[in-house]
Amino acid sequence: MKSRILVVDDDKGVRSLIMTSLNRAGHRCQGAASAEEAYRLLEKDPFDLCLIDIALPDESGVQALMAIRSIRPETDVIMVSANSNLETALFCMRQGAVDYVTKPFHIDQMRMVVERSLLRRKRLDAEAASSQEPAASETDQ
């Protein structure tokens, strides 16, 4: 099954580059130029992963991260920033981001980070499902 990925960046060129690369890798991507646009898309449809630029025109990516985690807690978030500030990266990770990529990035690096995040999510979902199976079969007896 193809993963659904939301790319949130006000730079159309960066957004398009990421989306094109991930679409070619077999994912289904949608783009948003602002946090508000991202929220509308997330409220309408679920996404497996969201890539968010830290510097958005309407609010900070950190604020968007926290809002997205409340709208769709099951959606993993990767932060993307031109700032390689360790404090910001650590803060984002504590707020629920699964990774932090700095610009400029090599597109292969971005794809690798995305694939690693999606594999992590599949593994967690499989573990959660298998841990619930014995409880379900016990109640059937």
LODO-371861 format. One record per residue (C-alpha): residue in three letters; x, y, z. Coordinates in steps of 0.25 Angstrom, whole numbers, plus 5000, padded with zeros to 4 digits. Each point is the difference from the previous one (the first is absolute). Example, Ala and Ser with C-alpha at 12.3 -4.5 7.8 and 13.67 -1.06 7.14 Angstrom:
2
ALA504949825031;SER500650144998;
***
This chain:
141
MET500050005000;LYS500550144996;SER500350095012;ARG499350145000;ILE501050115003;LEU499750155002;VAL501150104996;VAL499950135007;ASP500950114995;ASP499850144995;ASP501149994990;LYS499349944988;GLY501349954994;VAL500449925012;ARG498649955002;SER499949954985;LEU501449945001;ILE499649915012;MET498749974995;THR500549954986;SER501149925007;LEU499149935009;ASN498949984990;ARG501149934991;ALA500349915012;GLY498549955000;HIS499450105010;ARG498850084999;CYS500350155003;GLN499350125002;GLY500550145003;ALA499750125008;ALA500650145000;SER499650035015;ALA499649945013;GLU498550044998;GLU500049934987;ALA500649885006;TYR499050005011;ARG498850004990;LEU500649884993;LEU500349925012;GLU498650035006;LYS499449944986;ASP501049884998;PRO501049925008;PHE501450004996;ASP501149905005;LEU501150115000;CYS500150155000;LEU501350084996;ILE499950145006;ASP500950114998;ILE500450085013;ALA499850134993;LEU498650024995;PRO499350134996;ASP498849995010;GLU500749935012;SER501249935004;GLY500249854996;VAL500149975015;GLN498650055003;ALA499649934987;LEU500649875006;MET499250015013;ALA498750034992;ILE500249884991;ARG500349915011;SER498750045007;ILE499249994986;ARG500649874996;PRO500849935011;GLU500349884991;THR500750094990;ASP501550005001;VAL500750134998;ILE501350044994;MET500550145002;VAL500850074989;SER500850125003;ALA501150094994;ASN500550025015;SER500849895005;ASN499850045015;LEU500149885009;GLU499150075011;THR498950014989;ALA500249864995;LEU499949945014;PHE498850085004;CYS499349954987;MET500349865004;ARG499550025014;GLN498750054994;GLY499849874991;ALA500850024987;VAL500649874996;ASP501250074993;TYR500650134996;VAL500750034986;THR500850134997;LYS500050074987;PRO500750004991;PHE499849854999;HIS500349894990;ILE498749954995;ASP500549855002;GLN500250045014;MET498650055001;ARG499449874994;MET500849925010;VAL499550075012;VAL498649994995;GLU500149854997;ARG500649985014;SER498950075006;LEU498949924993;LEU500749875003;ARG500150045015;ARG498550034999;LYS499649874994;ARG500949925010;LEU499350085012;ASP498649974994;ALA500349854998;GLU500549995014;ALA498850075005;ALA499149914992;SER500749875005;SER500050045014;GLN498550024999;GLU499849864994;PRO500149915012;ALA499150095008;ALA498949994989;SER500249844999;GLU499949995015;THR498650075000;ASP499549914989;GLN500249875008;
***
